[in-house]
C-alpha cells in the first residue's frame, strides 16, 4: 500500500475505490452515521474535506463514496454533529 499524506479533495477523488477506503480507514475520523430506509451513511472528516459512504444495509455492500467540502452537504448530519465542530464550520 502506498504511503499517504495530506491530500486535496481532487487527489482523493482520483484514487481507486480501494485506496479511498484505505485512506479513510487510516487517516479519516468518523463523525456520524445515519440510517435511511435500507441504507447506512457514514460521515468522515478527512484533511480539508468530508467523505460520505453509503452502504446497502441488507447486502453489506458499499454503494457510493461522495467527497465534498461544502457545508451544505452536512445538513442531514447537523443533529448528530458536536457543537464544537458546527462552530468551526
Buried (B, 14 or more C-beta within 10 A) or exposed (E): EEEBEEBEBEEBBEBEEEBBBBBBEEBBEEBBEBEEEEBBBBBBBBBEBBBBBBBEEEEEEBEEBEBEEEEEBBEEBEEEBEEEEEEEE
